[in-house]
Amino acid sequence: MTTSNGLHLSAGSAAHGPYALDIGPGRPGWAHTALRVVHLDPGAAHVFDTGDAEWIVLPLQGACTVQIDETTYQIQGRESVFAQVSDFAYAPRDARVQIASGAGGRFALAGAKCERQLPARYGPAPEVPVEERGSGTCARRVRNFAAAGAFDCDKLIAVEVITPGGNWSSYPPHKHDEHLPGEESELEEIYYFEIEDGGLGYQRVFPSRAGGADVLAEVRTGDAVLVPDGWHGPSIAQPGHAMYYLNVMAGPGATREWRIRFHPDHTETAGGYR
């Protein structure tokens, strides 16, 4: 059984225009974060204006050039999200961006509404902090390419997680839906999934308050889950099929930080977090 209250978006259900997935502010109940996925045929290009948001262009599969106003970055990309860490490009608000790919590919655009206009920049793959988190059946790998302490953005926080087949991640259940200085940040979150070799996974989100987010979803490649509030986790990978998810977060706080609280019925000794 799948319960989602409209927060589980199956592959293709949130397609719009050139995007296979298009989530952003203006969606009911959604104010800060954005995620788009664009598929480019060989030799094709895509142009967009950043508007009042900052964006990271992150290859899911393939290489590209990213031109931000008058500056062009060569992005080496990767064969798949399971193969390796990717380099990326950061585009500030109020800029024009062109993504072009000679061989074609799939590219994620992770965004957040912001106030400051920071400089356009290139993010080299070797500089992405990679963390082995958890242990046993809760072991997973976190690529902190745009974590709060790893890469400078105004509001955007984004990381990738690889969960081996049969393992749990985003665990213990945790939340970040209140502003509690020094304890918890208020952040919306998007999970975007890819599952190795046609497999499946499961995602749980449950309420932290009356009427809050409630999701129990079977997820496959191209699916997304929105977390406006609530306890989220675990993310469960099918045995034999690694799970990838891209987390995109942002909120209204003056400080860009990721502070979470764990569910009181669970402990960190269960294998770590996220």
C-alpha positions, -999 to 999 in steps of 0.1 A, spaced: 0 0 0 12 35 -8 2 65 12 15 99 0 -10 128 3 3 140 -30 39 141 -17 51 111 -37 56 121 -74 61 90 -96 84 93 -126 68 115 -153 40 128 -131 57 161 -124 70 166 -160 66 201 -175 78 216 -207 114 204 -213 117 189 -178 112 153 -169 107 165 -133 99 201 -124 94 210 -87 96 245 -74 82 273 -53 46 281 -63 36 245 -59 9 243 -32 26 242 2 61 247 -13 81 279 -9 119 275 -10 134 246 -29 134 235 -66 145 205 -85 144 200 -123 157 171 -144 164 178 -181 172 151 -207 193 163 -236 197 144 -269 232 144 -285 241 179 -296 211 195 -279 211 225 -255 188 239 -229 186 276 -218 170 290 -187 170 321 -166 178 316 -129 154 344 -117 152 348 -80 169 314 -73 204 300 -72 210 267 -90 235 239 -93 238 220 -126 247 184 -116 251 157 -142 232 125 -135 246 108 -166 268 124 -193 290 154 -197 281 190 -207 292 226 -210 275 251 -188 276 287 -199 266 312 -171 262 347 -187 296 351 -204 316 323 -186 317 287 -198 325 256 -176 334 222 -190 317 196 -168 331 161 -171 301 144 -156 298 106 -151 285 74 -166 258 71 -139 250 83 -104 263 50 -92 297 53 -109 313 82 -92 312 117 -78 305 144 -104 318 179 -109 292 206 -112 285 243 -119 269 269 -96 247 296 -112 237 326 -92 203 344 -92 195 368 -120 217 350 -146 212 332 -179 223 296 -182 229 273 -212 235 236 -208 248 219 -239 259 182 -244 276 167 -274 269 131 -265 236 138 -246 227 130 -210 205 137 -180 211 167 -158 197 177 -124 191 214 -116 190 218 -79 177 252 -68 166 274 -40 150 309 -37 177 332 -24 186 368 -16 223 373 -22 239 371 -57 270 350 -53 296 345 -81 292 317 -107 316 289 -99 329 254 -109 328 226 -83 356 200 -90 348 164 -83 380 158 -62 369 185 -38 336 170 -29 337 156 6 326 119 7 315 104 40 311 68 49 282 70 73 266 43 95 276 7 99 263 -28 91 229 -27 73 227 11 79 260 18 61 258 43 32 280 68 13 272 105 14 286 129 -12 284 164 4 289 184 -28 268 213 -16 265 207 21 264 238 43 301 234 53 314 222 19 303 247 -8 291 283 -4 256 290 -14 231 316 -1 203 292 8 207 259 -11 219 227 6 223 196 -15 239 162 -10 238 127 -27 234 94 -9 242 59 -21 226 32 -1 238 -4 -8 211 -30 -17 194 -43 13 204 -14 36 186 14 53 196 51 52 181 84 62 179 67 96 171 71 125 140 91 115 148 128 120 132 161 112 141 198 105 107 216 104 111 241 133 135 269 139 151 261 173 184 280 175 213 256 180 191 226 178 170 224 146 167 242 113 135 248 93 141 233 59 120 219 31 134 189 14 132 170 -19 143 134 -24 150 124 -60 156 87 -65 174 64 -89 175 26 -83 202 4 -98 192 -21 -125 155 -15 -124 150 -21 -87 128 -4 -62 130 11 -28 108 24 0 106 59 16 88 68 49 78 102 61 55 105 91 39 134 110 56 155 136 24 175 141 -13 170 136 -21 169 98 16 168 89 33 149 60 26 112 58 43 91 31 48 54 27 59 50 -9 75 25 -32 100 45 -52 117 38 -85 141 56 -108 128 91 -116 105 93 -85 106 122 -60 93 126 -25 85 160 -10 92 166 27 76 199 38 77 188 74 77 157 95 100 128 106 116 112 75 133 79 73 141 52 67 150 50 30 152 13 22 170 -3 -8 159 -35 -24 185 -63 -19 208 -65 -48 198 -30 -61 217 1 -47 196 32 -41 206 67 -50 189 98 -38 196 135 -43 185 157 -14 177 193 -20 170 216 10 164 252 18 143 272 43 135 307 56 162 309 82 188 337 81 216 311 86 223 284 61 227 253 83 215 217 86 204 210 122 182 180 128 165 163 157 161 125 159 128 108 167 127 101 205 119 64 199 151 58 179 187 64 187 219 71 167 232 37 178 209 22 151 235 31 125 240 68 121 218 93 102 207 105 68 
